[in-house]
Amino acid sequence: MREDIILDFFSTLERHYDYAIIHHVDKIFEKTCDIDLVINCNKEDLKRFISAYCLNNQSYYVSHTIDLGVQRFNIIYFNNTEIFKIELDVTYSNKNNLEIDTKGALKRKKTTFIKGKALYMLDSEDEFLYYLRKKVFKKSPVEEHLSYFQKLLPDISENEIREKYKKEKKYLRSPFFLFKYYLHKFFLLYYRILECPSMTISFLGPDGSGKSTIIDCIRANNPFVNFEYYHLKPKKIKSKNQNIQINPHQNNNYSVLLSVLKLIYFIFEYNFYWLINILPKKITPTLIVFDRYFEDIFADPKRYRYGASDSFVKFLKKFIPKPSIHFILEAPVEVIHNRKKEVSETSLKLQLKKYRELGKQKNYYLINANKPVDAIVNDVVKTMLRENTINNSMFYSDGKYVSLPFFKKRVSLNINSLKAIENGLSLYNPYSKKALIFKIFFKRYVLSFRNVFRNFLKSHSNGEFINHLEKVLQMKFTSSIYYPTISDKLILQLLDSNEDIYGYVKIGLNPKGNHKIINEIRGVKEMASRGLLDEDYLIHSGTYYGCEYFLMKPIEGQSAKCLSRRDIDMLLDKLKSNEKFKLREHPGFLKLVNRAKIMNRVKLMEILLDIKNTSNFSYNLVIEHGDFALWNILITNNGLIQLIDFEYYSNQGIEFVDLFNFYFQKGKLILKLEGERLIKYLKDNISLDTFNEMLKVFLINRILLQEEECSNQNHEFELLLKIDGSNK
């Protein structure tokens, strides 16, 4: 398979650029062999080609600058659970340390055939010169390579080779060359700082979750060049066995004062050793792996004899440098306990609960460790590579951008023209008074000096995702970007060549975001089938480096500022089916009970069980929007009412849940009502015999949703307890 993939790569490359393999063509299929080649293109075009190739072949790549004019690409392929990589060292410019004339060499290239496929390689004289300079540069003794040099040029004698070696060696030690060399190194350092070609990850989980095994497999399948291992802190250790604890819970906790002092000392250690050990590695192509990290104190305080509060750990976490990704390995308690019995099952349950709480935060990924090791490693490496590939620069189009608001980015606004700015500002929250004031200020004062401050803004060129869309849709786009509060997705506004709004893209940035995007696509198709959306509302959908996305057409109209109860009922009636169920048998209610059980929300389970035992009412099965609120309802220019934003859509919804959501969101977020006043507002607008029952169902559904989103649930939980207590 490796041979076929390499031959396919060069076949694809040939259709776009001239290339030549530099040496050892006969060894390019070996796993331990990297492939040196020269290509006639610039760096940006080269990256675009590699990116497009990987996208078309469901693979990933990591890259870094080896030297000026030389780029390393590691292309990583997945074949079921097998991972393998192809290492390419590409010389693309004449301005390289070895002073290889790439354009001249490509004119003199020759053809060889492997498995009936034509491959291009350097002419023997060019390869001789390249190989000679490379060995001189690396200070490799000429005697070790005489046979290979004579294989390239059979007519040359050993003495002639030695003379050429001495001549090149003399030149490479000359002041002129050394000046150029160190100047190149200076620029290389600059490019490496910009690239930051490393990645730092950590593995968290109880003893027995498989961290050591997974880390060993990651080392064997490292997509980067180098590998660095640390345990808990960024301090060098002599061996992995140095920090093994036989019985980590045998000692008593420290006092609160000693615990606090220990954590403060930890903060010093993390920052000092990060500066000494990790920061220098950031400019090298290194995968830096931590077995446990600071967060472990929160999940397993007994291991560290920590006796103070969890909130103090959460607070101090803000003051330590952070890895790019935290992987949390979880498995059923009995599985972990069977692997390692030093920790009790009760303690394991508590640890896993806290680890899952961490797993809801940004850049934390829960990994099912109750699977074959190869499958786990596959999941981890794919997540690493996706995170390494996807970044905000991919979503910019040509032009200059300003961030709004200046102090906390919500929108990256393309300022190519006044029309682009006007369209982009529509991404900014129309219901927030702060946003409204800021937009007025921006239009009145900032736009007047647009041409002045444009000079101080960085120019962007089309990002890879924009290039991808332009290629798929055969159009030129200008983009502005909206960053939602929950950072699992992005929303892009696309303008066509006339700077009119062509559509909006939603793209997931992690597994949770992908789930929402897939769910929303289902919701859009369901709405279109019911005539609630145009059939062509969904323009295009796809997957980009493991990120699900879709493009929807704009709906000409305005966000609903207010709606009559008649309009709301009419809209919700269209989502209603003819099927009715007793609440205790309703698919939506059973799904709610199962979610509460999985999340181990005991109090919620008690309330749901009470509802199940006492309810005698029946409710329709409905299409539930999930975020039925004013900002997700549009009044079109034709006067039609249309729903948008279906990421919480469910086809097993319970009647009235969306209705409660509408008035709850309006009362809480727009009218700023709380407690009894909010409950009274809901009662005034929702007249139901089963008001209390449905309010509890709605609140439990909302609490579980907010827990999944890592949002604060205190207000909803207090309301639930209040309404539940008033019934007893």
C-alpha positions in Angstrom: 0.0 0.0 0.0 2.9 2.4 0.8 4.3 1.9 -2.7 0.9 2.6 -4.3 0.4 5.8 -2.3 3.9 7.1 -3.0 3.5 6.5 -6.8 0.0 8.1 -6.7 1.5 11.2 -4.9 4.2 11.7 -7.6 1.6 11.1 -10.3 -0.5 13.9 -8.8 2.5 16.1 -8.3 3.6 15.7 -11.9 0.2 17.2 -13.1 0.9 20.4 -11.3 4.7 21.0 -11.0 8.1 19.9 -12.4 9.9 17.8 -9.8 12.9 15.6 -9.5 13.8 13.1 -6.7 17.3 14.0 -5.6 18.9 10.6 -4.7 18.2 7.0 -3.6 15.2 6.6 -5.9 15.4 2.8 -5.2 14.9 3.4 -1.5 11.9 5.7 -1.5 9.5 2.9 -0.5 11.4 2.0 2.6 9.7 3.1 5.9 12.9 4.5 7.3 13.7 6.5 4.2 12.7 10.2 3.7 12.3 11.4 0.2 14.4 14.4 -1.0 13.2 16.3 -4.0 13.3 19.6 -5.8 10.1 21.3 -7.1 9.7 24.3 -9.3 7.2 26.4 -7.3 7.0 28.9 -4.4 6.4 28.0 -0.7 2.7 29.1 -0.6 1.8 27.2 -3.8 3.6 24.1 -2.4 1.6 24.3 0.8 -1.6 24.7 -1.1 -0.8 21.6 -3.2 0.1 19.4 -0.2 -3.1 20.6 1.6 -5.3 19.9 -1.3 -3.7 16.5 -1.9 -4.2 15.5 1.8 -7.8 16.7 1.7 -8.5 14.7 -1.4 -6.8 11.6 0.0 -8.2 11.8 3.6 -4.8 12.3 5.1 -3.1 14.9 7.1 0.2 16.7 7.1 2.6 18.5 9.5 5.4 20.7 8.1 8.2 22.9 9.2 11.0 24.9 7.6 14.3 22.9 7.5 16.2 25.8 5.9 15.5 28.8 3.7 14.2 27.3 0.5 13.7 23.8 2.1 10.5 22.5 3.7 9.7 19.3 5.4 6.3 17.7 5.0 5.2 14.6 6.9 2.1 13.2 5.2 0.2 10.9 7.6 -2.1 8.2 6.3 -4.6 6.0 8.1 -5.5 2.5 6.9 -8.1 1.2 9.3 -6.1 1.3 12.6 -2.7 1.4 10.9 -0.8 4.7 10.8 2.1 5.4 8.5 3.8 8.6 7.2 5.7 9.7 4.2 8.5 12.2 4.9 9.3 14.7 2.1 12.2 17.2 2.2 11.4 19.6 -0.5 13.8 22.1 -2.0 11.8 24.7 -3.8 14.1 27.8 -4.1 17.6 28.6 -5.3 18.1 30.5 -2.1 19.1 27.4 0.0 22.2 26.7 2.1 23.5 24.1 -0.3 23.1 26.6 -3.2 21.4 24.0 -5.4 20.2 25.5 -8.7 16.7 24.0 -8.6 15.5 25.5 -12.0 18.6 24.3 -13.8 18.5 20.9 -12.2 14.9 20.4 -13.3 15.8 21.2 -16.9 18.4 18.4 -16.8 16.2 15.8 -14.9 16.0 12.3 -16.2 13.2 9.6 -16.2 13.1 6.3 -14.5 10.3 3.7 -14.4 9.1 1.9 -11.3 6.1 -0.5 -11.5 5.4 0.9 -15.0 5.1 4.5 -13.6 7.5 7.3 -14.7 9.4 9.0 -11.9 11.8 11.9 -12.4 15.2 12.1 -10.8 18.2 14.4 -10.9 20.8 14.0 -13.5 23.8 12.1 -12.2 26.1 15.2 -12.1 23.5 17.3 -10.3 22.9 14.5 -7.8 26.7 14.2 -7.3 27.0 17.9 -6.5 24.1 17.8 -4.2 25.2 14.7 -2.3 28.8 16.0 -2.1 27.7 19.4 -0.6 25.3 17.6 1.8 28.1 15.4 3.2 30.5 18.3 3.5 27.9 20.3 5.2 27.2 17.5 7.7 31.0 16.9 8.2 30.6 13.4 7.1 34.0 11.7 6.0 34.3 11.4 2.3 35.8 7.9 2.6 32.5 6.5 3.7 30.7 7.6 0.5 33.3 7.0 -2.2 31.5 4.0 -3.7 28.2 5.9 -4.0 30.0 8.8 -5.7 31.6 6.5 -8.2 28.2 4.8 -8.8 26.9 8.2 -9.8 29.9 9.1 -12.0 31.8 5.9 -12.9 34.5 7.8 -14.8 35.7 9.9 -11.8 38.6 8.6 -9.7 38.7 8.5 -5.9 41.4 11.2 -5.8 39.2 13.5 -7.9 36.4 13.0 -5.5 38.7 13.8 -2.6 39.8 17.0 -4.3 36.2 18.1 -5.0 35.4 17.3 -1.4 38.3 19.5 -0.2 37.3 22.3 -2.6 33.7 22.3 -1.3 34.9 22.1 2.3 37.1 25.1 1.8 34.2 27.1 0.3 31.8 26.1 3.0 34.3 27.4 5.6 35.0 30.7 3.8 33.9 34.0 5.5 31.6 34.7 2.7 29.7 31.4 3.0 29.7 31.6 6.8 28.2 35.0 6.7 25.4 33.8 4.5 25.0 30.7 6.6 24.5 32.6 9.9 22.2 35.1 8.1 20.1 32.1 6.9 20.0 30.8 10.5 18.8 34.1 11.8 15.9 34.1 9.3 15.3 30.4 10.0 14.8 31.2 13.7 12.4 33.9 12.7 10.3 31.6 10.5 10.4 28.8 13.1 9.0 31.2 15.8 6.2 32.2 13.4 5.5 28.5 12.5 5.8 27.1 16.0 6.1 23.6 14.5 5.8 21.7 17.8 2.7 20.4 19.6 2.3 19.9 23.4 -0.3 17.4 24.6 -1.1 15.7 28.0 -2.7 12.5 29.0 -5.0 12.5 32.0 -6.8 9.6 33.7 -6.8 7.2 36.6 -4.2 4.6 37.2 -5.1 1.7 34.9 -6.7 3.8 32.2 -3.8 3.0 29.8 -1.8 6.3 29.7 1.7 4.7 29.5 0.7 2.2 26.8 -0.9 4.9 24.7 2.1 7.2 25.1 4.5 4.4 24.0 2.3 3.8 20.9 2.2 7.5 20.1 6.0 7.6 20.3 6.1 4.8 17.8 3.6 6.6 15.5 4.9 10.1 16.1 3.7 12.4 13.2 6.4 14.9 14.1 10.2 14.6 13.9 11.2 14.6 17.6 9.5 13.3 20.8 9.8 14.6 24.4 8.3 12.9 27.4 7.5 14.6 30.8 5.7 13.3 33.9 3.3 15.8 35.5 5.7 18.8 35.4 8.0 20.1 32.7 11.0 18.8 34.5 13.5 16.3 33.1 13.3 12.8 34.6 15.8 10.0 34.3 13.2 7.3 33.3 9.5 6.7 33.2 9.7 4.5 36.2 11.1 7.3 38.4 7.6 8.6 39.3 5.7 5.3 39.7 3.7 5.2 43.0 2.7 1.7 44.2 -0.1 3.0 46.5 -0.8 6.6 45.7 -3.6 7.0 48.3 -1.9 5.5 51.4 -0.8 8.8 53.0 -3.0 11.4 54.8 -3.7 14.8 53.2 -1.7 17.9 54.1 -3.3 20.7 56.0 -5.0 23.5 54.1 -2.0 25.8 54.6 0.6 23.2 53.4 -1.7 22.3 50.5 -1.9 25.9 49.4 1.8 26.4 49.7 2.5 23.2 47.7 0.3 24.5 44.9 2.0 27.9 44.9 5.3 26.1 44.6 3.9 24.0 41.7 3.0 27.2 39.9 6.6 28.3 40.2 7.9 25.0 39.0 5.5 24.8 36.0 6.5 28.3 34.8 10.2 28.1 35.5 10.7 24.6 33.9 8.4 25.5 31.0 10.7 28.4 30.2 13.8 26.2 30.5 12.7 23.0 28.9 9.6 23.5 26.8 9.9 26.9 25.2 13.2 26.1 23.3 11.4 23.0 21.9 8.5 25.1 20.6 10.6 26.2 17.6 11.5 22.6 16.7 9.3 19.9 15.1 8.7 18.2 18.4 5.8 16.3 19.9 5.9 17.1 23.7 3.9 14.7 25.7 3.0 14.9 29.4 1.9 11.9 31.4 -0.5 13.7 33.8 -0.6 17.5 34.2 -1.7 20.1 36.8 -5.4 19.3 36.3 -4.7 15.9 37.9 -4.7 17.6 41.3 -8.3 18.5 40.8 -9.4 15.0 39.7 -7.3 13.0 42.2 -6.3 15.3 45.1 -5.6 12.3 47.4 -2.6 11.3 45.2 -1.0 14.6 45.9 -2.1 14.8 49.5 -3.9 18.0 48.6 -6.3 19.0 51.4 -7.6 22.5 50.3 -10.6 23.3 48.0 -11.1 22.4 44.3 -11.9 26.0 43.5 -8.3 27.0 44.5 -6.9 24.5 42.0 -9.2 25.9 39.3 -8.1 29.4 40.1 -4.3 28.6 40.1 -4.7 26.8 36.8 -5.0 30.2 35.1 -1.3 30.9 36.0 0.4 27.9 34.4 1.3 27.4 30.8 -1.0 25.0 29.0 -0.6 22.2 26.5 -2.5 22.5 23.2 -4.6 19.4 23.9 -5.5 17.4 27.0 -6.6 13.8 26.3 -8.6 12.2 29.1 -8.7 8.4 29.1 -11.9 7.0 30.6 -13.4 3.5 30.8 -15.9 1.8 33.0 -14.9 1.6 36.7 -14.8 -2.2 36.8 -12.5 -2.3 33.7 -10.0 0.2 35.3 -10.2 -1.5 38.7 -9.4 -4.9 37.2 -6.3 -3.4 35.6 -5.0 -1.8 38.8 -6.5 -2.5 42.2 -4.5 0.0 44.3 -7.3 2.5 44.3 -10.8 1.7 45.5 -13.8 1.6 43.2 -15.5 4.4 45.2 -12.4 6.6 44.7 -12.3 5.7 41.0 -15.9 6.7 40.5 -15.2 10.1 42.0 -12.1 10.6 39.9 -13.9 9.7 36.6 -16.7 12.1 37.5 -14.2 14.9 37.9 -12.3 13.9 34.7 -15.6 14.0 32.8 -16.2 17.5 34.2 -12.8 18.6 32.8 -13.6 16.9 29.5 -16.4 19.4 28.8 -14.0 22.3 28.6 -12.2 23.6 25.5 -9.2 21.6 24.3 -10.1 18.7 26.5 -11.0 15.4 24.8 -12.6 12.4 26.4 -11.2 9.2 24.8 -12.8 5.8 25.3 -10.0 3.7 26.7 -12.1 0.5 26.7 -11.2 -0.2 23.1 -8.3 -1.9 21.3 -5.0 0.1 21.7 -4.7 0.6 18.0 -8.1 2.2 17.8 -7.4 4.6 20.7 -4.0 5.6 19.2 -5.8 6.2 15.9 -8.4 8.5 17.6 -5.7 10.4 19.5 -3.4 11.0 16.4 -6.3 12.1 14.2 -7.4 14.6 16.9 -3.9 15.9 17.2 -3.5 16.4 13.5 -6.9 18.0 13.1 -6.1 20.5 15.8 -2.7 21.1 14.2 -4.3 21.8 10.8 -7.3 23.9 11.7 -6.6 27.4 12.8 -8.3 30.8 12.3 -6.0 31.9 9.4 -7.6 29.2 7.3 -10.9 31.2 7.2 -9.6 34.6 6.2 -9.9 35.8 2.6 -7.7 38.3 0.8 -7.7 41.7 2.6 -7.4 43.3 6.0 -9.4 42.5 9.1 -10.3 44.3 12.3 -11.6 42.4 15.4 -14.8 43.5 17.1 -15.0 44.4 19.9 -11.3 45.4 20.2 -11.0 44.0 23.7 -12.8 40.6 23.2 -13.0 39.2 19.7 -16.5 38.2 18.6 -16.2 39.1 14.9 -13.2 39.3 12.5 -14.5 41.9 10.0 -13.2 42.2 6.5 -12.7 45.9 5.8 -12.0 45.8 2.0 -14.9 48.1 1.3 -17.8 49.9 3.1 -20.2 47.4 1.6 -18.2 44.5 3.1 -18.1 46.2 6.4 -21.9 46.9 6.4 -22.6 43.2 5.6 -20.1 41.9 8.1 -21.5 44.0 11.0 -24.8 42.1 10.6 -22.9 39.1 12.2 -22.7 41.1 15.5 -25.5 40.3 18.0 -28.6 42.4 17.1 -30.1 41.9 20.6 -27.2 43.1 22.8 -27.4 46.7 23.8 -23.6 46.7 24.2 -23.2 45.4 20.6 -25.7 48.0 19.3 -23.8 50.9 21.0 -20.4 49.5 19.8 -21.7 49.2 16.2 -23.0 52.8 16.3 -19.6 54.0 17.6 -17.7 51.9 15.0 -19.8 53.2 12.1 -19.6 56.9 13.2 -16.0 57.2 14.3 -13.9 54.3 13.2 -15.1 54.1 9.6 -14.3 57.7 9.1 -10.6 56.9 9.6 -10.7 53.5 7.9 -8.0 54.4 5.4 -5.7 55.6 8.2 -5.8 52.6 10.5 -5.8 50.2 7.5 -2.1 50.9 7.2 -1.5 49.4 10.7 -3.4 46.2 10.1 -1.9 42.9 8.8 -2.9 41.8 5.3 -4.3 38.3 4.9 -4.3 36.1 1.9 -6.9 33.5 1.2 -6.8 30.7 3.8 -6.9 27.1 2.9 -10.6 26.6 3.7 -11.6 29.6 1.6 -9.5 28.2 -1.3 -11.3 24.9 -0.8 -14.7 26.5 -1.0 -13.7 28.6 -4.1 -12.5 25.5 -5.8 -15.7 23.5 -5.0 -18.1 26.3 -5.9 -16.1 27.9 -8.7 -16.5 31.4 -7.1 -14.4 34.1 -5.5 -15.3 34.9 -1.9 -14.7 37.5 0.8 -15.2 36.3 4.3 -16.0 37.8 7.7 -15.9 35.5 10.8 -18.2 35.2 13.8 -16.8 33.4 17.0 -19.7 32.0 19.1 -19.4 32.0 22.9 -19.2 28.2 22.9 -16.0 27.7 20.9 -16.9 24.4 19.2 -17.7 26.0 15.8 -17.2 29.0 13.6 -19.7 30.9 11.4 -18.4 32.6 8.2 -20.3 35.1 6.1 -19.3 34.8 2.5 -19.6 37.7 0.0 -19.6 37.2 -3.7 -17.6 39.2 -6.3 -20.2 42.0 -6.1 -19.8 41.9 -2.2 -23.4 40.8 -1.8 -24.0 38.1 0.8 -23.8 34.7 -0.9 -24.3 32.6 2.2 -23.2 31.5 5.6 -20.9 28.6 6.5 -21.0 26.8 9.8 -18.0 24.6 10.5 -17.4 22.3 13.6 -14.0 22.6 15.3 -14.1 19.5 17.5 -16.2 16.4 17.9 -18.9 18.2 19.8 -19.0 20.9 17.1 -19.1 18.2 14.4 -22.1 16.5 16.2 -24.0 19.8 16.1 -23.3 20.5 12.5 -24.4 17.0 11.5 -27.5 17.4 13.6 -28.2 20.8 12.1 -28.0 19.4 8.6 -30.6 16.8 9.6 -32.8 19.6 11.0 -32.5 21.7 7.9 -33.5 18.8 5.7 -36.4 18.0 8.0 -37.6 21.7 7.8 -37.3 21.8 4.1 -39.4 18.6 3.8 -42.1 20.3 5.8 -42.0 23.4 3.7 -40.6 25.5 6.5 -37.4 26.2 4.6 -36.7 26.5 0.8 -35.4 23.3 -0.7 -32.3 25.1 -1.9 -31.5 26.6 1.6 -28.7 24.1 2.0 -26.2 25.0 -0.8 -23.4 22.6 0.0 -22.1 20.4 2.8 -18.9 18.4 3.3 -16.0 17.5 5.5 -12.7 19.4 5.7 -9.9 17.7 7.6 -12.3 15.9 9.8 -14.4 19.1 10.4 -18.0 18.9 9.3 -19.4 22.0 7.6 -22.3 23.3 5.5 -23.1 26.4 3.5 -26.6 27.9 3.7 -28.1 30.6 1.6 -29.0 33.9 3.3 -32.7 34.6 4.1 -33.6 38.2 3.2 -35.3 39.6 6.2 -34.9 40.8 9.8 -34.6 39.0 13.1 -37.9 38.9 14.9 -38.1 41.7 17.5 -41.4 40.4 18.8 -44.0 37.8 17.9 -47.6 37.4 18.8 -48.7 34.3 20.6 -50.8 33.4 17.5 -47.7 33.5 15.3 -45.7 31.4 17.8 -48.5 28.8 18.0 -48.9 28.7 14.2 -45.1 28.1 13.8 -45.0 25.4 16.5 -48.1 23.6 15.1 -46.1 23.0 11.9 -43.6 21.0 13.9 -46.3 18.9 15.6 -47.0 15.3 14.6 -50.3 13.4 15.1 -48.7 10.9 17.5 -49.5 11.3 21.2 -47.9 9.5 24.2 -48.4 9.4 27.9 -45.5 11.4 29.3 -44.0 8.3 31.0 -44.0 6.6 27.6 -43.0 9.6 25.5 -39.8 8.9 23.4 -38.6 12.4 24.3 -39.1 11.9 28.0 -37.4 8.5 28.0 -34.5 10.1 26.2 -34.3 12.8 28.9 -34.3 10.2 31.7 -31.5 8.4 29.9 -29.4 11.6 29.6 -29.8 12.4 33.3 -28.8 8.8 34.2 -25.7 8.9 32.0 -24.7 12.2 33.5 -25.3 10.8 37.0 -27.6 13.7 38.0 -29.2 12.1 41.0 -31.6 14.9 42.0 -32.8 15.3 38.4 -33.4 11.6 38.2 -35.5 11.8 41.4 -37.7 14.6 40.0 -38.1 12.8 36.7 -39.1 9.6 38.5 -41.6 11.5 40.5 -43.0 13.0 37.2 -43.1 9.6 35.7 -45.1 8.1 38.6 -47.6 11.0 38.9 -48.2 12.2 35.3 -51.4 11.1 33.6 -51.2 13.6 30.7 -50.5 12.9 27.0 -48.3 15.0 24.8 -47.7 15.2 21.0 -44.5 14.0 19.5 -43.0 17.1 17.9 -39.9 18.3 15.9 -38.1 20.2 18.7 -36.0 23.1 17.6 -34.0 23.1 20.8 -33.2 26.8 20.8 -36.6 28.3 19.9 -36.0 32.0 20.6 -36.4 35.4 18.9 -32.9 35.5 17.5 -33.5 32.2 15.7 -36.7 33.4 14.0 -36.6 35.6 10.9 -39.4 37.7 9.3 -38.6 37.5 5.6 -39.2 40.4 3.2 -42.3 38.6 2.0 -43.7 38.6 5.6 -43.1 34.9 6.2 -41.8 33.6 9.5 -38.9 31.2 9.2 -36.8 29.3 11.8 -33.0 29.2 11.6 -30.2 27.5 13.6 -31.1 23.9 14.1 -28.0 22.5 15.9 -30.2 21.3 18.9 -32.9 19.8 16.7 -34.6 16.6 17.8 -37.2 14.6 16.0 -38.3 13.1 19.3 -39.3 16.4 21.0 -41.9 16.8 23.7 -44.8 19.2 23.0 -44.5 22.7 24.7 -40.7 22.4 25.5 -40.0 24.9 22.6 -42.8 27.2 23.9 -41.3 27.3 27.4 -37.9 27.9 25.9 -39.2 30.9 23.9 -40.6 32.8 26.9 -37.8 31.6 29.2 -35.1 33.1 26.9 -37.0 36.3 26.3 -37.8 36.7 30.0 -34.3 35.9 31.3 -32.1 37.4 28.6 -34.1 40.3 27.2 -36.4 41.4 30.1 -33.7 40.4 32.7 -36.2 38.6 34.9 -35.2 36.1 37.6 -36.8 33.8 40.2 -40.4 34.3 41.1 -40.8 37.2 38.6 -39.6 34.9 35.8 -41.9 32.1 36.8 -44.9 34.6 36.9 -43.9 35.8 33.4 -44.0 32.3 32.1 -47.4 31.6 33.8 -48.8 34.8 32.3 -47.8 33.7 28.8 -48.3 29.9 28.9 -51.7 28.8 30.1 -51.4 25.0 30.7 -53.1 22.7 33.1 -49.8 20.9 33.3 -47.7 24.1 33.7 -45.6 22.9 36.7 -45.0 19.5 35.1 -43.8 20.9 31.8 -41.8 23.6 33.4 -39.9 21.0 35.3 -39.4 18.9 32.2 -38.1 22.0 30.3 -35.8 23.1 33.1 -34.3 19.6 33.4 -33.7 19.5 29.7 -32.1 22.9 29.8 -29.9 22.0 32.8 -28.6 18.8 31.0 -27.9 20.8 27.8 -26.0 23.5 29.8 -24.0 20.8 31.5 -23.0 19.4 28.1 -22.0 22.9 27.0 -20.1 23.6 30.3 -22.4 26.5 31.0 -23.6 27.7 34.4 -26.8 25.9 35.5 -27.3 27.5 38.9 -30.2 29.8 38.0 -32.2 27.0 36.3 -31.4 24.5 39.1 -32.7 27.0 41.7 -35.9 27.5 39.7 -36.3 23.7 39.4 -36.0 23.2 43.2 -38.4 26.1 43.9 -41.1 24.8 41.5 -40.5 21.2 42.7 -40.8 22.2 46.4 -44.0 24.2 45.8 -45.7 21.0 44.6 -45.1 19.1 47.8 
